[in-house]
Every structure is written in structure tokens, then in C-alpha cells.
């Protein structure tokens, strides 16, 4: 599996807007055949910090995701909500085994 973990710092006061936009993106992403998991996480001590955990069967599935209408809409919607540029770390899943 191909996993992307995205670290996001949202402009204070825009958290609810970010969550709503991300939930809409999640609904579309979970319908993609190559998507295995898509989680939105919020930092417990710093509520303007978020993380996305995305798992895809293959890297090509993630690349295809980045071309979908729901992702492109999300990317445009959340751009003004970013306090700093988001950071995406990419991984190969080792466990659990499929």
C-alpha cells in the first residue's frame, strides 16, 4: 500500500470551514476504487493543527486521486485556510500485511 500523511496548520478561526471542506473531500475519496482509508485527525492540544492519513492500493491510485473533481475543489477551498504550506509525507505500508 501507498500511504500519505499530510500535516496541516489552519488559520485560527477557520477550523470549522476546513473540517467541512475536508469531510466533503473524504466522501468523494472513499468512493475511489484505489482508496483504502482516508482519515481526518485533529490535534488534541492545538485545535488548529490537523493531519490527513490516506492509504491507497498503489501510488498510481493516489496520483489519480489528485486529478479528481472533489480533490481539486478541496485544494482550492482550503488554500486560503492554510497558516503555512501543508506537508505531505509519503510511505510504503509494511504492516498489517494484506
Secondary structure, 3 states (H helix, E strand, C coil): CEEEEEEEEECCCCHHHHHHHHHHHHHHHCCCCCEEEEEEEECCCCCCEEEEEEEECCHHHHHHHCCCHHHHHHHHHHHCCECCCCEEEEEECCCCCC
